[in-house]
């Protein structure tokens, strides 16, 4: 059975933003937000989450474990471990401690002074 109906056309009035002007508007808003302390804090949090996830993933792969195996050892679900490894969530200290133990390691937290700018 073939579809013989005409393709639907969406007419957009000229007053509505074009894709190009919307893109420019987005860039204006994003540019203004990038300089804020809130943006920098969010970026740093996301960066830390990503780096922690990569450390867990690298250690898991070094040991030849699947996500399911490590998740079971650490008392968490595989989807939760997947999100953590992808940097999609900021892990708590207890979660990191369980993961470290499940990987045969020890969690060490260090506080250092900020790097000179």
Residue frames as a rotation matrix with the C-alpha (Angstrom) as fourth column:
UNK 1
0.589 0.808 0.000 0.00
0.808 -0.589 0.000 0.00
0.000 0.000 -1.000 0.00
UNK 2
-0.512 -0.794 0.327 1.52
0.804 -0.578 -0.143 3.29
0.302 0.190 0.934 -1.08
UNK 3
-0.031 0.425 -0.904 0.85
0.640 -0.687 -0.345 6.71
-0.768 -0.589 -0.251 0.34
UNK 4
-0.238 0.006 0.971 -0.54
0.933 -0.275 0.231 8.87
0.268 0.962 0.059 -2.47
UNK 5
0.782 0.539 -0.312 -1.39
0.612 -0.759 0.222 11.88
-0.118 -0.364 -0.924 -0.33
UNK 6
0.471 -0.581 0.664 0.53
0.151 -0.688 -0.709 15.09
0.869 0.434 -0.237 -0.90
UNK 7
-0.384 -0.642 -0.664 3.23
0.837 0.062 -0.544 15.96
0.391 -0.764 0.513 1.62
UNK 8
0.681 0.651 -0.335 2.03
0.732 -0.589 0.342 18.45
0.025 -0.478 -0.878 4.19
UNK 9
-0.258 -0.717 0.648 3.47
0.583 -0.650 -0.487 21.92
0.770 0.252 0.586 3.99
UNK 10
0.251 0.247 -0.936 3.85
0.928 -0.338 0.159 24.12
-0.277 -0.908 -0.314 7.02
UNK 11
0.182 -0.126 0.975 3.53
0.513 -0.834 -0.203 27.82
0.839 0.537 -0.087 6.28
UNK 12
-0.021 -0.288 -0.958 5.32
0.967 -0.249 0.054 30.08
-0.254 -0.925 0.283 8.75
UNK 13
0.906 0.387 0.171 4.48
0.417 -0.885 -0.206 33.80
0.072 0.258 -0.963 8.78
UNK 14
0.229 -0.866 0.444 7.39
0.379 -0.341 -0.861 36.16
0.897 0.365 0.250 8.12
UNK 15
0.439 -0.023 0.898 7.01
-0.647 -0.702 0.298 37.61
0.624 -0.712 -0.323 11.62
UNK 16
0.981 -0.094 0.170 8.11
-0.052 0.719 0.693 34.31
-0.187 -0.689 0.701 13.17
UNK 17
0.249 -0.968 -0.032 11.84
-0.702 -0.203 0.682 33.93
-0.667 -0.147 -0.730 13.80
UNK 18
0.650 -0.192 -0.736 13.75
-0.539 0.566 -0.624 32.14
0.536 0.802 0.264 11.12
UNK 19
0.847 -0.394 -0.357 16.10
0.510 0.792 0.336 29.36
0.150 -0.467 0.871 12.12
UNK 20
-0.076 -0.939 0.337 19.04
0.671 -0.298 -0.679 31.66
0.737 0.175 0.653 11.52
UNK 21
-0.109 0.045 0.993 17.70
-0.431 -0.902 -0.007 34.40
0.896 -0.429 0.117 13.76
UNK 22
0.906 0.408 0.115 16.79
-0.298 0.419 0.858 31.84
0.302 -0.811 0.501 16.45
UNK 23
0.511 -0.803 -0.307 20.33
0.774 0.585 -0.241 30.54
0.373 -0.114 0.921 16.30
UNK 24
-0.333 -0.625 0.706 21.63
0.256 -0.781 -0.570 34.07
0.908 -0.009 0.420 16.76
UNK 25
0.363 0.559 0.745 19.24
-0.628 -0.444 0.639 34.63
0.689 -0.700 0.190 19.66
UNK 26
0.940 -0.066 -0.336 20.42
0.249 0.805 0.539 31.41
0.234 -0.590 0.773 21.29
UNK 27
0.069 -0.998 0.003 24.05
0.805 0.054 -0.591 32.49
0.590 0.043 0.806 20.91
UNK 28
-0.182 -0.071 0.981 23.28
-0.253 -0.960 -0.116 35.88
0.950 -0.269 0.156 22.48
UNK 29
0.728 0.536 0.428 21.61
-0.558 0.100 0.824 34.26
0.399 -0.839 0.371 25.49
UNK 30
0.830 -0.452 -0.326 24.27
0.516 0.845 0.141 31.54
0.212 -0.285 0.935 25.83
UNK 31
-0.074 -0.908 0.413 27.08
0.526 -0.388 -0.757 34.07
0.847 0.162 0.506 25.53
UNK 32
0.058 0.174 0.983 25.60
-0.578 -0.797 0.175 36.22
0.814 -0.578 0.054 28.27
UNK 33
0.904 0.370 0.213 25.21
-0.389 0.507 0.769 33.21
0.176 -0.779 0.602 30.57
UNK 34
0.590 -0.722 -0.362 28.71
0.494 0.677 -0.545 31.82
0.639 0.143 0.756 29.99
UNK 35
-0.297 -0.775 0.558 30.27
0.015 -0.588 -0.809 34.65
0.955 -0.232 0.186 31.96
UNK 36
0.433 0.559 0.707 28.19
-0.681 -0.312 0.663 34.08
0.591 -0.768 0.246 35.08
UNK 37
-0.532 -0.593 0.604 29.42
-0.847 0.368 -0.384 32.40
0.006 -0.716 -0.698 38.27
UNK 38
0.251 0.725 0.641 26.43
-0.613 0.632 -0.475 30.05
-0.749 -0.274 0.603 38.10
UNK 39
0.863 0.024 -0.505 27.49
-0.468 0.414 -0.780 28.86
0.190 0.910 0.369 34.64
UNK 40
-0.073 -0.988 -0.140 31.10
-0.733 0.148 -0.664 28.30
0.676 0.054 -0.734 35.73
UNK 41
-0.409 -0.010 0.912 29.95
-0.818 0.447 -0.362 26.34
-0.404 -0.895 -0.191 38.80
UNK 42
0.638 0.725 0.260 27.69
-0.484 0.640 -0.597 24.15
-0.599 0.255 0.759 36.67
UNK 43
0.654 -0.484 -0.582 30.46
-0.539 0.242 -0.807 23.58
0.531 0.841 -0.103 34.17
UNK 44
-0.400 -0.863 0.309 32.91
-0.831 0.199 -0.519 22.57
0.386 -0.465 -0.797 36.93
UNK 45
-0.068 0.462 0.884 30.38
-0.704 0.606 -0.370 20.20
-0.707 -0.648 0.284 38.45
UNK 46
0.894 0.421 -0.153 29.79
-0.386 0.550 -0.741 18.56
-0.228 0.721 0.654 35.07
UNK 47
0.292 -0.877 -0.382 33.55
-0.675 0.094 -0.732 18.33
0.677 0.471 -0.565 34.45
UNK 48
-0.501 -0.470 0.727 34.12
-0.861 0.359 -0.361 16.64
-0.092 -0.807 -0.584 37.82
UNK 49
0.364 0.718 0.593 31.26
-0.547 0.680 -0.488 14.19
-0.754 -0.147 0.640 37.21
UNK 50
0.869 -0.067 -0.491 32.71
-0.439 0.352 -0.826 13.30
0.228 0.933 0.277 33.81
UNK 51
-0.077 -0.996 -0.052 36.23
-0.773 0.093 -0.627 12.82
0.629 -0.008 -0.777 35.20
UNK 52
-0.351 0.023 0.936 35.01
-0.799 0.514 -0.312 10.62
-0.488 -0.858 -0.162 38.07
UNK 53
0.699 0.692 0.179 32.98
-0.454 0.624 -0.636 8.54
-0.552 0.363 0.751 35.65
UNK 54
0.634 -0.538 -0.556 36.01
-0.538 0.210 -0.817 8.06
0.556 0.816 -0.156 33.40
UNK 55
-0.396 -0.797 0.457 38.15
-0.891 0.212 -0.402 6.96
0.224 -0.566 -0.793 36.36
UNK 56
0.001 0.492 0.870 35.58
-0.597 0.699 -0.394 4.33
-0.802 -0.519 0.295 37.34
UNK 57
0.898 0.377 -0.226 35.20
-0.387 0.432 -0.815 3.17
-0.210 0.819 0.534 33.73
UNK 58
0.272 -0.882 -0.386 38.95
-0.748 0.059 -0.661 2.93
0.606 0.468 -0.643 33.15
UNK 59
-0.525 -0.460 0.716 39.48
-0.835 0.441 -0.330 0.91
-0.164 -0.771 -0.615 36.35
UNK 60
0.347 0.746 0.569 36.53
-0.498 0.660 -0.562 -1.38
-0.795 -0.088 0.601 35.48
UNK 61
0.892 -0.015 -0.451 37.91
-0.425 0.311 -0.850 -2.06
0.153 0.950 0.271 32.01
UNK 62
-0.119 -0.992 0.044 41.42
-0.898 0.089 -0.432 -2.68
0.425 -0.090 -0.901 33.40
UNK 63
-0.551 -0.037 0.834 39.91
-0.636 0.665 -0.391 -5.43
-0.540 -0.746 -0.390 35.52
UNK 64
-0.933 0.164 -0.320 37.89
-0.169 0.585 0.793 -6.87
0.317 0.794 -0.519 32.65
UNK 65
-0.666 0.739 -0.099 34.55
0.439 0.282 -0.853 -6.32
-0.603 -0.612 -0.512 34.37
UNK 66
-0.434 0.651 0.623 31.26
0.647 -0.255 0.718 -5.58
0.627 0.715 -0.310 32.67
UNK 67
-0.595 0.324 0.735 29.04
-0.511 -0.859 -0.036 -2.82
0.620 -0.397 0.677 33.95
UNK 68
0.489 0.853 -0.181 26.62
-0.425 0.414 0.805 -5.43
0.762 -0.317 0.565 35.24
UNK 69
0.266 -0.473 -0.840 29.34
0.662 0.723 -0.197 -7.22
0.701 -0.504 0.505 37.19
UNK 70
-0.787 -0.605 0.119 30.67
0.355 -0.603 -0.715 -4.05
0.504 -0.521 0.689 38.81
UNK 71
-0.311 0.754 0.578 27.19
-0.632 -0.618 0.467 -2.74
0.710 -0.220 0.669 39.54
UNK 72
0.616 0.542 -0.572 26.27
-0.001 0.727 0.687 -5.99
0.788 -0.423 0.448 41.32
UNK 73
-0.103 -0.758 -0.643 29.47
0.812 0.310 -0.495 -5.90
0.575 -0.573 0.584 43.37
UNK 74
-0.921 -0.308 0.240 28.83
0.168 -0.867 -0.469 -2.27
0.353 -0.391 0.850 44.35
UNK 75
-0.517 0.788 -0.334 25.15
0.719 0.188 -0.669 -2.77
-0.464 -0.586 -0.664 45.17
UNK 76
-0.316 0.435 -0.843 23.80
-0.431 -0.858 -0.281 -0.59
-0.845 0.274 0.458 42.39
UNK 77
0.631 0.594 0.499 22.01
0.216 0.484 -0.848 -1.09
-0.745 0.643 0.177 39.08
UNK 78
-0.212 -0.703 0.678 23.75
0.882 0.160 0.442 -1.30
-0.420 0.693 0.587 35.73
UNK 79
0.370 0.362 0.856 21.86
0.751 -0.659 -0.046 1.74
0.547 0.660 -0.515 34.36
UNK 80
0.988 -0.044 -0.148 22.98
0.069 -0.734 0.676 3.79
-0.139 -0.678 -0.722 37.39
UNK 81
0.193 -0.979 0.069 26.59
0.394 0.142 0.908 2.75
-0.898 -0.149 0.413 36.78
UNK 82
-0.063 -0.156 0.986 26.24
0.998 -0.020 0.061 3.60
0.010 0.988 0.157 33.09
UNK 83
0.798 0.410 0.442 24.99
0.403 -0.908 0.115 7.10
0.448 0.087 -0.890 33.92
UNK 84
0.806 -0.547 -0.224 27.84
0.015 -0.360 0.933 7.57
-0.591 -0.756 -0.282 36.40
UNK 85
-0.043 -0.879 0.476 30.47
0.671 0.327 0.665 6.43
-0.740 0.348 0.576 33.90
UNK 86
0.050 0.143 0.988 29.05
0.939 -0.343 0.002 8.79
0.339 0.928 -0.151 31.27
UNK 87
-0.901 -0.426 -0.077 29.28
0.421 -0.821 -0.385 11.73
0.101 -0.380 0.920 33.67
UNK 88
-0.342 0.867 0.361 25.51
0.153 -0.327 0.932 12.09
0.927 0.375 -0.021 33.80
UNK 89
0.815 0.576 -0.072 25.36
0.152 -0.093 0.984 12.13
0.560 -0.812 -0.164 37.57
UNK 90
-0.066 -0.814 0.577 27.55
-0.679 -0.387 -0.624 13.41
0.731 -0.433 -0.527 40.37
UNK 91
0.174 0.142 -0.974 28.34
0.349 0.916 0.196 10.42
0.921 -0.374 0.110 42.59
UNK 92
0.814 0.112 0.570 28.18
-0.481 -0.421 0.769 10.69
0.326 -0.900 -0.289 46.35
UNK 93
-0.208 -0.924 0.320 31.11
-0.955 0.121 -0.271 9.76
0.212 -0.362 -0.908 48.58
UNK 94
-0.020 0.208 0.978 29.34
-0.562 0.807 -0.183 6.56
-0.827 -0.553 0.100 49.78
UNK 95
0.934 0.353 0.044 28.75
-0.147 0.497 -0.855 5.46
-0.324 0.793 0.516 46.15
UNK 96
0.489 -0.831 -0.266 32.38
-0.647 -0.141 -0.749 6.14
0.585 0.539 -0.607 45.26
UNK 97
-0.243 -0.561 0.792 33.47
-0.946 0.318 -0.066 4.24
-0.215 -0.765 -0.608 48.37
UNK 98
0.422 0.483 0.767 31.38
-0.286 0.874 -0.393 1.20
-0.860 -0.053 0.507 47.37
UNK 99
0.972 -0.086 -0.219 32.74
-0.203 0.165 -0.965 1.35
0.119 0.983 0.143 43.82
UNK 100
0.129 -0.986 0.102 36.33
-0.908 -0.158 -0.389 1.61
0.400 -0.042 -0.916 45.08
UNK 101
-0.197 -0.150 0.969 35.81
-0.723 0.690 -0.040 -1.45
-0.662 -0.709 -0.244 47.30
UNK 102
0.721 0.553 0.418 34.12
-0.116 0.690 -0.714 -3.36
-0.683 0.466 0.562 44.45
UNK 103
0.856 -0.476 -0.203 37.15
-0.264 -0.064 -0.962 -2.57
0.445 0.877 -0.181 42.28
UNK 104
0.611 -0.620 -0.493 39.54
0.754 0.646 0.121 -3.77
0.243 -0.445 0.862 44.98
UNK 105
-0.328 -0.732 0.597 40.73
0.468 -0.675 -0.571 -0.28
0.821 0.092 0.564 45.76
UNK 106
-0.188 0.193 -0.963 40.44
0.924 -0.298 -0.241 2.41
-0.334 -0.935 -0.122 48.36
UNK 107
0.568 0.440 0.696 38.76
0.630 -0.776 -0.024 5.79
0.530 0.453 -0.717 47.98
UNK 108
-0.318 -0.693 -0.647 41.13
0.889 -0.456 0.051 8.66
-0.330 -0.559 0.761 48.73
UNK 109
0.697 0.553 0.457 39.80
0.648 -0.758 -0.072 12.23
0.306 0.347 -0.886 48.81
UNK 110
-0.350 -0.875 -0.335 42.29
0.922 -0.385 0.044 15.09
-0.167 -0.294 0.941 48.72
UNK 111
0.856 0.515 -0.047 41.72
0.504 -0.850 -0.152 18.81
-0.118 0.106 -0.987 49.15
UNK 112
-0.232 -0.965 0.121 44.34
0.957 -0.205 0.204 21.03
-0.172 0.163 0.971 47.53
UNK 113
-0.143 0.146 -0.979 44.67
0.101 -0.982 -0.161 24.77
-0.985 -0.122 0.125 47.11
UNK 114
0.850 0.504 0.153 43.47
0.211 -0.059 -0.976 26.14
-0.483 0.862 -0.157 43.77
UNK 115
0.041 -0.824 0.565 45.97
0.985 0.128 0.114 26.36
-0.167 0.552 0.817 40.93
UNK 116
-0.339 -0.249 -0.907 47.42
0.202 -0.961 0.189 29.82
-0.919 -0.119 0.376 40.30
UNK 117
0.665 0.696 0.271 45.60
0.446 -0.079 -0.891 31.57
-0.599 0.714 -0.363 37.47
